[in-house]
Amino acid sequence: MQNSVIKRVLGSLIICVSAFSVSSFAQTGMAQGQITRIDTSAGKVTIRHGEIKSIDMPPMTMVFTAKPKSTLDGLKVGDKIDFVAMQENDALFVTKVVKKSP
């Protein structure tokens, strides 16, 4: 009986630590930037951004394809954002965008 209680407690602890690790990764995987151009019909956004550690990219201004296009809904030029970028072959994608409060 005591063994099963210990196993349940350890199982719960592992689940909590795993959830924390995934959440921490998601937060550290976000880059910061500002939208300088947006073409919602083409699903393209130009972002002046800081370093993007997840794809080893230094600060610059770059065009990204939104994946999916709806990622750009509600955004406009000048918006300051946190975003997740990824690279597949030679293509750059933005997969999540969170508009910062003014």
Secondary structure as GFF3:
##gff-version 3
##sequence-region A 1 102
A	DSSP	alpha_helix	2	28	.	.	.	ID=ss1
A	DSSP	beta_strand	31	39	.	.	.	ID=ss2
A	DSSP	beta_strand	44	49	.	.	.	ID=ss3
A	DSSP	three_ten_helix	53	55	.	.	.	ID=ss4
A	DSSP	beta_strand	60	66	.	.	.	ID=ss5
A	DSSP	three_ten_helix	69	72	.	.	.	ID=ss6
A	DSSP	beta_strand	80	88	.	.	.	ID=ss7
A	DSSP	beta_strand	91	99	.	.	.	ID=ss8
###
